[in-house]
Amino acid sequence: MEETMRSTLHPAPQGGLPVPALPDPDHPAIDSESAALLRGWLQPLIADSPSWPALEQALAAHGYGLAFRNGRLCLMRDDVCLCSMRFVGVGLRDLAPRLGRPTVRPQPGAACGMLCPRP
């Protein structure tokens, strides 16, 4: 039973090459040291942003953005998920009470979406 579960959850690499991990919230594209630096850089931007659009504009000025991937709020760069916002210390549960509920336009995929302005 355990061998079956292991092979289902972690498929064996083919041809002796490791299976590349795609950047997603469960596999951050940055290490913990980089996350700590990002956290220090993000905190003032988040603290100074009164709304979701203001936060997005502040991030966009530096080439970053926000999106939902696999149901998690993620920090994006060039349409690639660097990590979840929770990984850098500020999750949706921390932001929503102050910025309000985000308006999300769903996209095809596994619980993916983009923030959009309120109608």
Summary of the structure (lengths in Angstrom):
residues: 119
radius of gyration: 16.7
end to end distance: 51.4
largest distance: 52.4
contacts: 286
relative contact order: 0.15
helix: 39%
strand: 22%
